[in-house]
Amino acid sequence: MSNLTSRDLWHPITLKQMQRVKNWHAAQHGAHPVERQLWEAVLTLWLMGWIGWLPAYTFEAPWAYPLCLLGVLAPRLYVQWRKRAHATGRLRCDWLDLVA
């Protein structure tokens, strides 16, 4: 696995890839319950990031823009963190090939 680069960070994860990972977690829920909960939290942050843009703009809350951006980037940041942990041998990640 390569190091995290700005190109990796801005490379989007498609909805199809996210659905594949979600399906993998659903199929493996008995063996990996914490991993599934983490992925659900990442998807929640992602959705909150996309939905939060309009209220932040409407209510003139520029402090919320970075939070929305962080939410939108949450899946990519999580995948990159898992890639790095997998490459260093700290965590095993069986679903990385689904988003590569």
N, CA, C and O atoms as a GROMACS GRO file, in nm:
protein
  400
    1MET      N    1   0.083  -0.118   0.000
    1MET     CA    2   0.000   0.000   0.000
    1MET      C    3   0.088   0.125   0.000
    1MET      O    4   0.195   0.126   0.061
    2SER      N    5   0.044   0.226  -0.067
    2SER     CA    6   0.121   0.349  -0.075
    2SER      C    7   0.082   0.444   0.038
    2SER      O    8  -0.018   0.423   0.107
    3ASN      N    9   0.163   0.547   0.054
    3ASN     CA   10   0.134   0.648   0.155
    3ASN      C   11   0.017   0.734   0.110
    3ASN      O   12  -0.014   0.741  -0.009
    4LEU      N   13  -0.046   0.798   0.207
    4LEU     CA   14  -0.158   0.887   0.177
    4LEU      C   15  -0.108   1.010   0.104
    4LEU      O   16  -0.017   1.078   0.151
    5THR      N   17  -0.166   1.037  -0.012
    5THR     CA   18  -0.131   1.156  -0.088
    5THR      C   19  -0.256   1.241  -0.104
    5THR      O   20  -0.368   1.195  -0.080
    6SER      N   21  -0.237   1.366  -0.145
    6SER     CA   22  -0.353   1.452  -0.166
    6SER      C   23  -0.440   1.398  -0.280
    6SER      O   24  -0.561   1.418  -0.280
    7ARG      N   25  -0.378   1.329  -0.376
    7ARG     CA   26  -0.455   1.269  -0.486
    7ARG      C   27  -0.549   1.161  -0.432
    7ARG      O   28  -0.664   1.152  -0.474
    8ASP      N   29  -0.500   1.079  -0.337
    8ASP     CA   30  -0.583   0.975  -0.276
    8ASP      C   31  -0.697   1.035  -0.197
    8ASP      O   32  -0.809   0.984  -0.198
    9LEU      N   33  -0.669   1.145  -0.128
    9LEU     CA   34  -0.770   1.207  -0.045
    9LEU      C   35  -0.886   1.261  -0.127
    9LEU      O   36  -1.002   1.249  -0.085
   10TRP      N   37  -0.857   1.319  -0.242
   10TRP     CA   38  -0.963   1.378  -0.322
   10TRP      C   39  -1.023   1.284  -0.424
   10TRP      O   40  -1.118   1.320  -0.493
   11HIS      N   41  -0.970   1.163  -0.435
   11HIS     CA   42  -1.028   1.063  -0.524
   11HIS      C   43  -1.157   1.015  -0.460
   11HIS      O   44  -1.154   0.957  -0.351
   12PRO      N   45  -1.270   1.036  -0.523
   12PRO     CA   46  -1.398   1.004  -0.458
   12PRO      C   47  -1.424   0.854  -0.450
   12PRO      O   48  -1.378   0.776  -0.535
   13ILE      N   49  -1.496   0.816  -0.349
   13ILE     CA   50  -1.548   0.680  -0.338
   13ILE      C   51  -1.688   0.686  -0.397
   13ILE      O   52  -1.769   0.770  -0.357
   14THR      N   53  -1.717   0.600  -0.491
   14THR     CA   54  -1.848   0.603  -0.556
   14THR      C   55  -1.954   0.541  -0.465
   14THR      O   56  -1.923   0.468  -0.372
   15LEU      N   57  -2.078   0.572  -0.495
   15LEU     CA   58  -2.188   0.512  -0.419
   15LEU      C   59  -2.188   0.361  -0.434
   15LEU      O   60  -2.221   0.289  -0.339
   16LYS      N   61  -2.152   0.313  -0.552
   16LYS     CA   62  -2.146   0.169  -0.574
   16LYS      C   63  -2.041   0.103  -0.484
   16LYS      O   64  -2.065  -0.004  -0.428
   17GLN      N   65  -1.926   0.168  -0.469
   17GLN     CA   66  -1.821   0.115  -0.382
   17GLN      C   67  -1.867   0.117  -0.236
   17GLN      O   68  -1.845   0.021  -0.162
   18MET      N   69  -1.932   0.226  -0.195
   18MET     CA   70  -1.982   0.233  -0.057
   18MET      C   71  -2.087   0.125  -0.032
   18MET      O   72  -2.093   0.066   0.076
   19GLN      N   73  -2.170   0.099  -0.132
   19GLN     CA   74  -2.272  -0.004  -0.118
   19GLN      C   75  -2.208  -0.142  -0.106
   19GLN      O   76  -2.254  -0.226  -0.029
   20ARG      N   77  -2.101  -0.166  -0.184
   20ARG     CA   78  -2.030  -0.295  -0.173
   20ARG      C   79  -1.973  -0.316  -0.033
   20ARG      O   80  -1.981  -0.425   0.022
   21VAL      N   81  -1.914  -0.210   0.023
   21VAL     CA   82  -1.858  -0.221   0.158
   21VAL      C   83  -1.970  -0.243   0.259
   21VAL      O   84  -1.956  -0.324   0.350
   22LYS      N   85  -2.080  -0.172   0.243
   22LYS     CA   86  -2.194  -0.189   0.334
   22LYS      C   87  -2.249  -0.332   0.324
   22LYS      O   88  -2.282  -0.392   0.427
   23ASN      N   89  -2.258  -0.385   0.204
   23ASN     CA   90  -2.304  -0.523   0.188
   23ASN      C   91  -2.207  -0.622   0.252
   23ASN      O   92  -2.249  -0.721   0.312
   24TRP      N   93  -2.077  -0.595   0.239
   24TRP     CA   94  -1.977  -0.683   0.301
   24TRP      C   95  -1.995  -0.681   0.452
   24TRP      O   96  -1.991  -0.786   0.517
   25HIS      N   97  -2.014  -0.561   0.509
   25HIS     CA   98  -2.033  -0.550   0.653
   25HIS      C   99  -2.162  -0.620   0.696
   25HIS      O  100  -2.166  -0.682   0.802
   26ALA      N  101  -2.266  -0.610   0.617
   26ALA     CA  102  -2.392  -0.677   0.651
   26ALA      C  103  -2.374  -0.829   0.650
   26ALA      O  104  -2.428  -0.899   0.735
   27ALA      N  105  -2.298  -0.879   0.553
   27ALA     CA  106  -2.274  -1.023   0.545
   27ALA      C  107  -2.184  -1.073   0.657
   27ALA      O  108  -2.193  -1.189   0.698
   28GLN      N  109  -2.096  -0.987   0.707
   28GLN     CA  110  -1.999  -1.025   0.810
   28GLN      C  111  -2.034  -0.971   0.948
   28GLN      O  112  -1.948  -0.967   1.036
   29HIS      N  113  -2.159  -0.930   0.969
   29HIS     CA  114  -2.194  -0.860   1.093
   29HIS      C  115  -2.165  -0.941   1.218
   29HIS      O  116  -2.132  -0.884   1.322
   30GLY      N  117  -2.177  -1.070   1.212
   30GLY     CA  118  -2.148  -1.153   1.330
   30GLY      C  119  -2.001  -1.159   1.364
   30GLY      O  120  -1.964  -1.164   1.481
   31ALA      N  121  -1.917  -1.158   1.262
   31ALA     CA  122  -1.773  -1.170   1.281
   31ALA      C  123  -1.706  -1.036   1.308
   31ALA      O  124  -1.600  -1.030   1.372
   32HIS      N  125  -1.765  -0.928   1.259
   32HIS     CA  126  -1.702  -0.795   1.270
   32HIS      C  127  -1.804  -0.688   1.311
   32HIS      O  128  -1.828  -0.596   1.234
   33PRO      N  129  -1.863  -0.699   1.430
   33PRO     CA  130  -1.968  -0.601   1.467
   33PRO      C  131  -1.916  -0.459   1.487
   33PRO      O  132  -1.985  -0.363   1.450
   34VAL      N  133  -1.798  -0.442   1.544
   34VAL     CA  134  -1.746  -0.307   1.567
   34VAL      C  135  -1.711  -0.241   1.435
   34VAL      O  136  -1.734  -0.122   1.415
   35GLU      N  137  -1.654  -0.319   1.345
   35GLU     CA  138  -1.620  -0.265   1.214
   35GLU      C  139  -1.744  -0.217   1.141
   35GLU      O  140  -1.742  -0.114   1.075
   36ARG      N  141  -1.852  -0.291   1.152
   36ARG     CA  142  -1.978  -0.250   1.089
   36ARG      C  143  -2.030  -0.121   1.151
   36ARG      O  144  -2.077  -0.032   1.080
   37GLN      N  145  -2.022  -0.110   1.283
   37GLN     CA  146  -2.070   0.011   1.350
   37GLN      C  147  -1.986   0.132   1.310
   37GLN      O  148  -2.039   0.242   1.292
   38LEU      N  149  -1.856   0.112   1.295
   38LEU     CA  150  -1.770   0.221   1.250
   38LEU      C  151  -1.809   0.267   1.110
   38LEU      O  152  -1.816   0.387   1.084
   39TRP      N  153  -1.834   0.172   1.020
   39TRP     CA  154  -1.873   0.208   0.884
   39TRP      C  155  -2.006   0.282   0.883
   39TRP      O  156  -2.025   0.377   0.807
   40GLU      N  157  -2.100   0.238   0.966
   40GLU     CA  158  -2.229   0.307   0.976
   40GLU      C  159  -2.210   0.450   1.027
   40GLU      O  160  -2.278   0.542   0.980
   41ALA      N  161  -2.118   0.470   1.122
   41ALA     CA  162  -2.089   0.605   1.172
   41ALA      C  163  -2.027   0.691   1.062
   41ALA      O  164  -2.060   0.809   1.049
   42VAL      N  165  -1.938   0.633   0.983
   42VAL     CA  166  -1.876   0.706   0.872
   42VAL      C  167  -1.983   0.747   0.771
   42VAL      O  168  -1.982   0.860   0.723
   43LEU      N  169  -2.074   0.657   0.738
   43LEU     CA  170  -2.181   0.691   0.644
   43LEU      C  171  -2.274   0.798   0.701
   43LEU      O  172  -2.323   0.883   0.627
   44THR      N  173  -2.298   0.794   0.831
   44THR     CA  174  -2.379   0.897   0.895
   44THR      C  175  -2.312   1.034   0.884
   44THR      O  176  -2.377   1.133   0.851
   45LEU      N  177  -2.182   1.038   0.912
   45LEU     CA  178  -2.108   1.165   0.898
   45LEU      C  179  -2.110   1.214   0.754
   45LEU      O  180  -2.123   1.334   0.729
   46TRP      N  181  -2.096   1.121   0.659
   46TRP     CA  182  -2.098   1.156   0.517
   46TRP      C  183  -2.233   1.222   0.482
   46TRP      O  184  -2.237   1.326   0.416
   47LEU      N  185  -2.340   1.159   0.525
   47LEU     CA  186  -2.473   1.212   0.496
   47LEU      C  187  -2.495   1.348   0.565
   47LEU      O  188  -2.551   1.440   0.505
   48MET      N  189  -2.451   1.359   0.689
   48MET     CA  190  -2.463   1.487   0.760
   48MET      C  191  -2.383   1.596   0.691
   48MET      O  192  -2.425   1.711   0.687
   49GLY      N  193  -2.267   1.560   0.636
   49GLY     CA  194  -2.185   1.657   0.564
   49GLY      C  195  -2.256   1.711   0.442
   49GLY      O  196  -2.257   1.831   0.417
   50TRP      N  197  -2.318   1.620   0.364
   50TRP     CA  198  -2.387   1.665   0.243
   50TRP      C  199  -2.513   1.744   0.276
   50TRP      O  200  -2.542   1.845   0.213
   51ILE      N  201  -2.587   1.698   0.374
   51ILE     CA  202  -2.712   1.766   0.409
   51ILE      C  203  -2.687   1.899   0.480
   51ILE      O  204  -2.769   1.991   0.470
   52GLY      N  205  -2.576   1.912   0.550
   52GLY     CA  206  -2.548   2.031   0.629
   52GLY      C  207  -2.510   2.154   0.550
   52GLY      O  208  -2.516   2.265   0.602
   53TRP      N  209  -2.470   2.137   0.423
   53TRP     CA  210  -2.428   2.254   0.344
   53TRP      C  211  -2.537   2.360   0.331
   53TRP      O  212  -2.512   2.478   0.353
   54LEU      N  213  -2.656   2.318   0.295
   54LEU     CA  214  -2.762   2.416   0.272
   54LEU      C  215  -2.800   2.492   0.398
   54LEU      O  216  -2.808   2.615   0.394
   55PRO      N  217  -2.825   2.425   0.511
   55PRO     CA  218  -2.854   2.503   0.632
   55PRO      C  219  -2.738   2.593   0.675
   55PRO      O  220  -2.760   2.705   0.722
   56ALA      N  221  -2.616   2.545   0.660
   56ALA     CA  222  -2.501   2.628   0.698
   56ALA      C  223  -2.497   2.754   0.613
   56ALA      O  224  -2.470   2.863   0.664
   57TYR      N  225  -2.523   2.740   0.485
   57TYR     CA  226  -2.524   2.856   0.396
   57TYR      C  227  -2.645   2.946   0.424
   57TYR      O  228  -2.632   3.068   0.430
   58THR      N  229  -2.761   2.886   0.443
   58THR     CA  230  -2.884   2.961   0.465
   58THR      C  231  -2.877   3.043   0.594
   58THR      O  232  -2.917   3.160   0.596
   59PHE      N  233  -2.826   2.982   0.700
   59PHE     CA  234  -2.821   3.050   0.830
   59PHE      C  235  -2.689   3.123   0.852
   59PHE      O  236  -2.657   3.163   0.964
   60GLU      N  237  -2.613   3.141   0.743
   60GLU     CA  238  -2.488   3.216   0.747
   60GLU      C  239  -2.399   3.170   0.862
   60GLU      O  240  -2.362   3.249   0.950
   61ALA      N  241  -2.365   3.042   0.860
   61ALA     CA  242  -2.280   2.982   0.962
   61ALA      C  243  -2.153   2.929   0.896
   61ALA      O  244  -2.139   2.808   0.878
   62PRO      N  245  -2.061   3.017   0.859
   62PRO     CA  246  -1.941   2.972   0.790
   62PRO      C  247  -1.854   2.880   0.874
   62PRO      O  248  -1.773   2.805   0.819
   63TRP      N  249  -1.869   2.883   1.006
   63TRP     CA  250  -1.794   2.791   1.092
   63TRP      C  251  -1.832   2.646   1.064
   63TRP      O  252  -1.756   2.555   1.095
   64ALA      N  253  -1.950   2.623   1.006
   64ALA     CA  254  -1.996   2.487   0.980
   64ALA      C  255  -1.941   2.430   0.848
   64ALA      O  256  -1.946   2.309   0.827
   65TYR      N  257  -1.889   2.516   0.761
   65TYR     CA  258  -1.838   2.468   0.632
   65TYR      C  259  -1.728   2.364   0.648
   65TYR      O  260  -1.733   2.261   0.581
   66PRO      N  261  -1.628   2.388   0.734
   66PRO     CA  262  -1.524   2.284   0.749
   66PRO      C  263  -1.579   2.153   0.805
   66PRO      O  264  -1.531   2.046   0.770
   67LEU      N  265  -1.680   2.162   0.892
   67LEU     CA  266  -1.741   2.041   0.946
   67LEU      C  267  -1.813   1.964   0.837
   67LEU      O  268  -1.807   1.841   0.832
   68CYS      N  269  -1.882   2.036   0.750
   68CYS     CA  270  -1.950   1.971   0.638
   68CYS      C  271  -1.849   1.906   0.544
   68CYS      O  272  -1.869   1.794   0.498
   69LEU      N  273  -1.741   1.977   0.516
   69LEU     CA  274  -1.637   1.920   0.430
   69LEU      C  275  -1.576   1.796   0.492
   69LEU      O  276  -1.550   1.698   0.422
   70LEU      N  277  -1.551   1.798   0.621
   70LEU     CA  278  -1.498   1.682   0.690
   70LEU      C  279  -1.595   1.564   0.681
   70LEU      O  280  -1.554   1.450   0.662
   71GLY      N  281  -1.724   1.593   0.696
   71GLY     CA  282  -1.825   1.488   0.682
   71GLY      C  283  -1.828   1.429   0.542
   71GLY      O  284  -1.839   1.308   0.526
   72VAL      N  285  -1.819   1.515   0.442
   72VAL     CA  286  -1.820   1.468   0.303
   72VAL      C  287  -1.697   1.380   0.276
   72VAL      O  288  -1.706   1.283   0.201
   73LEU      N  289  -1.585   1.415   0.335
   73LEU     CA  290  -1.461   1.339   0.315
   73LEU      C  291  -1.447   1.219   0.408
   73LEU      O  292  -1.351   1.143   0.395
   74ALA      N  293  -1.539   1.201   0.501
   74ALA     CA  294  -1.527   1.096   0.602
   74ALA      C  295  -1.503   0.956   0.543
   74ALA      O  296  -1.415   0.886   0.592
   75PRO      N  297  -1.577   0.913   0.441
   75PRO     CA  298  -1.549   0.778   0.388
   75PRO      C  299  -1.408   0.764   0.334
   75PRO      O  300  -1.342   0.663   0.359
   76ARG      N  301  -1.361   0.862   0.259
   76ARG     CA  302  -1.226   0.855   0.203
   76ARG      C  303  -1.121   0.857   0.314
   76ARG      O  304  -1.024   0.782   0.308
   77LEU      N  305  -1.140   0.942   0.414
   77LEU     CA  306  -1.045   0.948   0.526
   77LEU      C  307  -1.042   0.816   0.602
   77LEU      O  308  -0.935   0.768   0.641
   78TYR      N  309  -1.159   0.757   0.622
   78TYR     CA  310  -1.166   0.629   0.693
   78TYR      C  311  -1.097   0.518   0.613
   78TYR      O  312  -1.022   0.438   0.669
   79VAL      N  313  -1.122   0.514   0.484
   79VAL     CA  314  -1.058   0.412   0.399
   79VAL      C  315  -0.907   0.430   0.399
   79VAL      O  316  -0.833   0.332   0.408
   80GLN      N  317  -0.860   0.553   0.390
   80GLN     CA  318  -0.715   0.577   0.391
   80GLN      C  319  -0.654   0.538   0.526
   80GLN      O  320  -0.545   0.482   0.530
   81TRP      N  321  -0.723   0.567   0.634
   81TRP     CA  322  -0.675   0.526   0.766
   81TRP      C  323  -0.667   0.374   0.775
   81TRP      O  324  -0.570   0.320   0.827
   82ARG      N  325  -0.771   0.305   0.723
   82ARG     CA  326  -0.770   0.159   0.726
   82ARG      C  327  -0.662   0.102   0.636
   82ARG      O  328  -0.600   0.001   0.670
   83LYS      N  329  -0.638   0.164   0.520
   83LYS     CA  330  -0.530   0.119   0.432
   83LYS      C  331  -0.395   0.127   0.502
   83LYS      O  332  -0.315   0.034   0.496
   84ARG      N  333  -0.372   0.238   0.567
   84ARG     CA  334  -0.245   0.258   0.637
   84ARG      C  335  -0.231   0.156   0.750
   84ARG      O  336  -0.124   0.097   0.766
   85ALA      N  337  -0.336   0.136   0.828
   85ALA     CA  338  -0.331   0.039   0.938
   85ALA      C  339  -0.312  -0.103   0.885
   85ALA      O  340  -0.241  -0.183   0.947
   86HIS      N  341  -0.373  -0.134   0.774
   86HIS     CA  342  -0.359  -0.267   0.712
   86HIS      C  343  -0.217  -0.286   0.660
   86HIS      O  344  -0.158  -0.393   0.676
   87ALA      N  345  -0.162  -0.183   0.598
   87ALA     CA  346  -0.028  -0.193   0.542
   87ALA      C  347   0.079  -0.210   0.650
   87ALA      O  348   0.179  -0.279   0.629
   88THR      N  349   0.057  -0.149   0.764
   88THR     CA  350   0.155  -0.160   0.872
   88THR      C  351   0.132  -0.284   0.959
   88THR      O  352   0.211  -0.312   1.049
   89GLY      N  353   0.024  -0.356   0.934
   89GLY     CA  354  -0.003  -0.478   1.008
   89GLY      C  355  -0.075  -0.457   1.140
   89GLY      O  356  -0.085  -0.552   1.219
   90ARG      N  357  -0.123  -0.338   1.168
   90ARG     CA  358  -0.196  -0.312   1.292
   90ARG      C  359  -0.338  -0.366   1.288
   90ARG      O  360  -0.389  -0.415   1.388
   91LEU      N  361  -0.402  -0.357   1.173
   91LEU     CA  362  -0.539  -0.407   1.154
   91LEU      C  363  -0.546  -0.485   1.024
   91LEU      O  364  -0.478  -0.453   0.927
   92ARG      N  365  -0.629  -0.587   1.023
   92ARG     CA  366  -0.654  -0.657   0.899
   92ARG      C  367  -0.784  -0.603   0.842
   92ARG      O  368  -0.883  -0.589   0.914
   93CYS      N  369  -0.784  -0.573   0.715
   93CYS     CA  370  -0.901  -0.516   0.651
   93CYS      C  371  -0.932  -0.596   0.525
   93CYS      O  372  -0.863  -0.582   0.424
   94ASP      N  373  -1.035  -0.679   0.531
   94ASP     CA  374  -1.070  -0.768   0.421
   94ASP      C  375  -1.150  -0.700   0.311
   94ASP      O  376  -1.165  -0.757   0.202
   95TRP      N  377  -1.200  -0.580   0.336
   95TRP     CA  378  -1.287  -0.515   0.238
   95TRP      C  379  -1.217  -0.406   0.158
   95TRP      O  380  -1.282  -0.338   0.078
   96LEU      N  381  -1.088  -0.386   0.178
   96LEU     CA  382  -1.018  -0.278   0.107
   96LEU      C  383  -1.024  -0.292  -0.045
   96LEU      O  384  -1.029  -0.192  -0.116
   97ASP      N  385  -1.022  -0.416  -0.094
   97ASP     CA  386  -1.027  -0.434  -0.240
   97ASP      C  387  -1.161  -0.391  -0.299
   97ASP      O  388  -1.172  -0.376  -0.420
   98LEU      N  389  -1.264  -0.372  -0.215
   98LEU     CA  390  -1.394  -0.329  -0.266
   98LEU      C  391  -1.396  -0.180  -0.302
   98LEU      O  392  -1.481  -0.137  -0.379
   99VAL      N  393  -1.303  -0.102  -0.248
   99VAL     CA  394  -1.299   0.041  -0.276
   99VAL      C  395  -1.174   0.082  -0.350
   99VAL      O  396  -1.153   0.202  -0.372
  100ALA      N  397  -1.093  -0.011  -0.389
  100ALA     CA  398  -0.968   0.021  -0.458
  100ALA      C  399  -0.992   0.052  -0.604
  100ALA      O  400  -0.898   0.081  -0.678
   0.00000   0.00000   0.00000
